[in-house]
Amino acid sequence: MPPEFHLKDPDYEYRLISRRIYFAGAIMFLLGMLVVIRVFFLQVIMHDHFTTLSQHNRVKIQPIAPIRGLVFSSDKVLLASNRPSFSLEIVPEQVVSIDQTIDELSGLITIKGTDIDRFRDQLRKKHHFVSVPLKFNLNDDEVARLSVNRHRYPGVKVVAGLNRYYPLADNLAHVTGYVGMINEEELNRLDSSNYKGTSRIGKLGVEQAYEEILHGKVGHRQVEVNATGRVIRVLDRTAPVSGNNIYLTLDVSLQNLAVEALAGKRGAIVAIDPRDGGVLALVSAPGYDPNPFVNGIDSRSYRRLLDSRDAPLLNRALQGTYPPGSTIKPFFGLAALDYGLRHLLDETWCPGWYSLKGSTHRYRDWKKQGHGHTDMFKAIAQSCDVYFYALAHDMGIDRMHAVLDKFGFGKKTNIDIVGETTGLNPSREWKRRSQGQVWYPGETLIVGIGQGSALVTPIQLAVATAALANRGKLVQPHLFASARDAITNEIVKRYVPGELKEVDIKDKQQWRMIIDAMVEVMHGQRGTARRAGKGADYKMAGKTGTAQVIAIAQGEEYKADEVAEELRDHALFIAFAPVDDPKIALAIVVENGGSGSSGAAPIARRLFDHYLEDKG
């Protein structure tokens, strides 16, 4: 009998379907519970968090950059100002394609390759939600074109602001310095909370030295924005605090005259008030225009400045080092009196050359036929080299180093802007340490007339000259005079001089002896700068100097017209006036300018006349 065959099994199918229904129901229940739990989590537990995020989508905090303080001279001439300007900026996170956006914007306005390079450099340094400037100083036509097409470019905006500007440009670049874009290193050390909304910082000069005073304090505003990011209304505002205005000791009319006097030349002029050390003029020629540096100078223009034979970026007044030439003689003369090595009327025979005992080498005097019998008064007035060769031999390099150190040579004056170099006050120890060699007597003779290893900066010469004018009191050179509130104009900070150091001299009358010899330089019948002093209604004390750039072999004669211009002698001059009540002391260096009497002293006379007579 064949087996029984069942086509359907209702019990089995019922159990199978039931299990599937229960399983599906359990899954749906679990999914439903997950949804409920998630909704509860979002709506209840995370309520405050998402309310805040939502509010932030509608309300934003925007920094308000403070207005940078202005810089004025002592005669209230504006040296650094803020000009209204418009810039084109892009917020990277709001732009789909930066390259495409820049290409399209280039069809509306002119955008240079240097603008794009600068933009990309800043783009790497900033967060993507921070706007990055693409082009500065838009003109009215460019602003109008961009404003009309603004709706086509989300994340692109025209921003109104203030741009730093230096009205006197080249004349004061080495004093004011400039502001520039904040770099990554500066960003890491700055107080980021106080520099939000600010893209520039002082880089050189007064702008850098007094950044804290000039910058001010950032403010902020709470604004409501729409979906496109446009501000609908301001909800709250904390005003920024403007930076304070700074007043310098600088006399702009004197500065401009000094710049004019060095026009077409390379050199430096430093004039200070010997009573308090205030810098009246500080010129490094040639200068440069600092305005292109504000928004980032293009590489080609910067390379042109760097490669220039005239080195306009070098601040010669603080960083230029020169042999002092005969301007050093009054200081050695004073030391000889103090050490008792010479009396004022002790004479040295000058045949036009000097030789060390046992040597045939002749150290020549500038005057080929010599000065004959020469005392200290005559030696300074007529700049007799032989007298100072003999004096240097008797004094020795150790004492010479010591006296120059007293006057601040070989070390920084600590003027209140950065970049100063020390020059070189040579000694036995210096040569042994730097060259591993002994000091030779012939080197002492050369230093005795301000040549050889001795190197000074113009600011050092000016400070030392002021010490002569003050009969030994060393002043601290400074440009800062005061800071004033930008709104009330009240003084918030004033320069306070420190305790003055003194050059210790046993007999105070010796100051008068040296100064009288320097007066003879200017007003004596045979003084080396008598032409510059002729006809003056006041008395001035000065000393000419001529520094060799190349060595002249024994027996050869120096002829300026046969030497390349860059190898000709430097012209130097130091002076102060009036003698009995000094109000101005200065140092002048004219590179390759020839003799100090013809190349530098006449410039000093022009500056003295202007400061003491034209202004007084």
PyMOL commands that set and color helices and strands:
alter all, ss='L'
color gray80, all
select helices_A, chain A and resi 10-45+47-58+92-94+98-106+113-125+140-148+150-152+169-176+184-189+192-194+205-209+211-215+252-261+291-294+299-307+316-319+325-339+376-381+385-406+428-435+441-448+458-469+509-523+530-533+560-562+565-567+596-599+601-614
alter helices_A, ss='H'
color red, helices_A
select strands_A, chain A and resi 59-64+71-72+78-90+132-135+156-165+179-181+200-202+219-225+231-238+245-248+267-272+279-285+348-350+353-354+363-364+372-374+473-474+480-484+491-494+501-502+541-547+570-577+584-590
alter strands_A, ss='S'
color yellow, strands_A
deselect
rebuild
show_as cartoon
